[in-house]
């Protein structure tokens, strides 16, 4: 029988609260959502932007929560017969428990940040490290002020490799998170023009990303993209932060880990590279040059963490793009099939260019078409119209046949698209739905992408509803 995630005594000590009622001796997991909570888990009643977890404590206890972690200011409002740990603030208690989880762990830890590719790199690290030991990694994109401590608090004591994604859209956000994680290896995938609404320049974004150096362990390694325009600044900031060792990855031989050659097939890539002096050939089970580039950082980190390089490379063949981040679904319809590339989770100029490149690489059986369905990229500040208009070049390079645009800022691109390629422009994504469904034909490859706030995801679901996926796994 496996050990519980937390014993009662260690949980109370780690979260630093006052027990009230009969708290279970073994705590099997950590939850902040009463809807998905499972029996034996601890429920943290965190107050968010829209909901207060205290309103769902009774529901969590009814579902079998081992304990509900509640604030002192709300404890009197809760049923007397409950199982509680009363704390100053549930989110602060979660952070304390996260610190306790890191303190008890002997795992080798890697943290990933960057403007593009954090989640894909995190998932690739999970796969690459798996053959060499027990891996713990965040579920979904748990990379913010509650997601990082939640992931840490969920890390079992016997974890051998920990993988953490750390995000930000303001300066100062990464430092407290990385000081909890205390990684042995820190990766910055790239620095690009994202969140410009909150930063004066891309250089300021680089400075914010470089906060990941602040929590690096004393003997830690920073892994940087040698080809990124902000490389020199990041290298300077790493040295200023006292990082003892910096390693680089990129497409040129000047990097410590570099690409020798690659060949792309539908939905995958074959790669030949040199990783810290070692030759390796491997396959990546997801399409896109950005995955090829970031795999160099993944395998470099695997070596630094003590994993087996050959096994790490083999494991990347099992990589697949997740929902909203490049997942490919084959849709069935009268007369054949269409392929749907779901990039609806988020968008910025760099990730939009990468997604259009993937669309351009996708094989098309005529009379099928390459169809781009593009929504606004948000948080780009005053340069937003210029950055949207700048997508014409990658759109043309990808040989896109048909373009749909949604959102007031994306109109800057729509005005530049040649009339023969225009399908429909709308102020919001929902207005594209009917036309997109009616116009989809066998042989099409359709890529849907936009910032989360543009609500492009429902277009993906509408296409899947109208044209059922060939199988539930959705991998074409």
Rosetta blueprint (number, residue, H / E / L):
1 X L
2 X L
3 X L
4 X L
5 X L
6 X E
7 X E
8 X H
9 X H
10 X H
11 X H
12 X H
13 X H
14 X H
15 X H
16 X L
17 X L
18 X E
19 X E
20 X E
21 X L
22 X L
23 X L
24 X L
25 X L
26 X E
27 X E
28 X L
29 X E
30 X E
31 X E
32 X L
33 X L
34 X L
35 X L
36 X L
37 X L
38 X L
39 X L
40 X L
41 X E
42 X E
43 X E
44 X E
45 X L
46 X L
47 X E
48 X L
49 X L
50 X L
51 X L
52 X E
53 X H
54 X H
55 X H
56 X H
57 X H
58 X H
59 X H
60 X H
61 X H
62 X H
63 X L
64 X L
65 X L
66 X L
67 X E
68 X E
69 X E
70 X E
71 X E
72 X L
73 X L
74 X L
75 X H
76 X H
77 X H
78 X L
79 X L
80 X L
81 X L
82 X L
83 X L
84 X E
85 X E
86 X E
87 X E
88 X L
89 X L
90 X H
91 X H
92 X H
93 X H
94 X H
95 X H
96 X H
97 X H
98 X H
99 X H
100 X H
101 X H
102 X H
103 X H
104 X H
105 X L
106 X L
107 X L
108 X E
109 X E
110 X E
111 X E
112 X E
113 X E
114 X L
115 X L
116 X L
117 X L
118 X H
119 X H
120 X H
121 X H
122 X H
123 X H
124 X H
125 X H
126 X H
127 X H
128 X H
129 X H
130 X H
131 X L
132 X L
133 X L
134 X L
135 X E
136 X E
137 X E
138 X L
139 X L
140 X L
141 X L
142 X L
143 X L
144 X L
145 X L
146 X L
147 X H
148 X H
149 X H
150 X H
151 X H
152 X H
153 X H
154 X L
155 X L
156 X L
157 X L
158 X L
159 X L
160 X L
161 X E
162 X E
163 X E
164 X E
165 X E
166 X L
167 X L
168 X L
169 X L
170 X L
171 X L
172 X L
173 X H
174 X H
175 X H
176 X H
177 X H
178 X H
179 X H
180 X H
181 X H
182 X L
183 X L
184 X L
185 X E
186 X E
187 X E
188 X E
189 X L
190 X L
191 X L
192 X L
193 X L
194 X L
195 X L
196 X L
197 X L
198 X L
199 X L
200 X L
201 X L
202 X H
203 X H
204 X H
205 X H
206 X H
207 X H
208 X H
209 X H
210 X H
211 X H
212 X H
213 X H
214 X H
215 X H
216 X L
217 X L
218 X L
219 X L
220 X L
221 X E
222 X E
223 X E
224 X E
225 X E
226 X L
227 X L
228 X L
229 X L
230 X L
231 X H
232 X H
233 X H
234 X H
235 X H
236 X H
237 X H
238 X H
239 X H
240 X H
241 X L
242 X L
243 X L
244 X L
245 X E
246 X E
247 X E
248 X E
249 X E
250 X E
251 X L
252 X L
253 X L
254 X L
255 X L
256 X L
257 X E
258 X E
259 X E
260 X E
261 X E
262 X E
263 X E
264 X E
265 X E
266 X L
267 X L
268 X E
269 X E
270 X E
271 X E
272 X E
273 X E
274 X E
275 X E
276 X L
277 X L
278 X E
279 X E
280 X E
281 X E
282 X E
283 X E
284 X E
285 X L
286 X L
287 X L
288 X L
289 X H
290 X H
291 X H
292 X H
293 X H
294 X H
295 X H
296 X H
297 X H
298 X H
299 X H
300 X H
301 X H
302 X H
303 X H
304 X H
305 X L
306 X L
307 X L
308 X L
309 X H
310 X H
311 X H
312 X H
313 X H
314 X H
315 X H
316 X H
317 X H
318 X H
319 X L
320 X L
321 X L
322 X L
323 X L
324 X L
325 X L
326 X L
327 X E
328 X E
329 X E
330 X E
331 X E
332 X E
333 X E
334 X L
335 X L
336 X E
337 X E
338 X E
339 X E
340 X E
341 X E
342 X E
343 X E
344 X L
345 X L
346 X L
347 X L
348 X L
349 X H
350 X H
351 X H
352 X H
353 X H
354 X H
355 X H
356 X H
357 X H
358 X H
359 X H
360 X H
361 X H
362 X L
363 X L
364 X L
365 X L
366 X L
367 X L
368 X L
369 X L
370 X E
371 X E
372 X E
373 X E
374 X E
375 X E
376 X L
377 X L
378 X L
379 X L
380 X L
381 X H
382 X H
383 X H
384 X H
385 X H
386 X H
387 X H
388 X H
389 X H
390 X L
391 X H
392 X H
393 X H
394 X H
395 X H
396 X H
397 X H
398 X L
399 X L
400 X L
401 X L
402 X E
403 X E
404 X E
405 X E
406 X E
407 X L
408 X L
409 X L
410 X L
411 X H
412 X H
413 X H
414 X H
415 X L
416 X L
417 X L
418 X L
419 X H
420 X H
421 X H
422 X E
423 X E
424 X E
425 X E
426 X E
427 X L
428 X L
429 X H
430 X H
431 X H
432 X H
433 X H
434 X H
435 X H
436 X H
437 X H
438 X H
439 X H
440 X L
441 X L
442 X L
443 X L
444 X L
445 X E
446 X E
447 X E
448 X E
449 X E
450 X L
451 X L
452 X H
453 X H
454 X H
455 X L
456 X L
457 X H
458 X H
459 X H
460 X H
461 X H
462 X H
463 X H
464 X H
465 X H
466 X H
467 X L
468 X L
469 X E
470 X L
471 X L
472 X L
473 X L
474 X L
475 X L
476 X L
